[in-house]
Amino acid sequence: SGDKEAFQLLYKETFQSVYVFLLSIVRNKEDAEDLLQETYIRVRLHADQYEDQGKPLAWIFTIARNLALMRLRNLKKAS
């Protein structure tokens, strides 16, 4: 519903888990930090599309994983 406080609480409760998850995929602190920021921007922008079918963290992890895999593919193409 665009509740800023709810988003801040969601971030506070989940960002560490999402960061560790991203770091395990990209194995680079700076990339993981960038992807963490990008993940939560997408969460904020697309929160209205979230379908309550379980835990919101699973949805966030899916967004983070997709962004990380795209980053890895792009890096592979560039090299």
Secondary structure, DSSP 8 states (H G I E B T S, - for coil): ---HHHHHHHHHHHHHHHHHHHHHHH--HHHHHHHHHHHHHHHHHHGGG---SS-HHHHHHHHHHHHHHHHHHHHHHH-
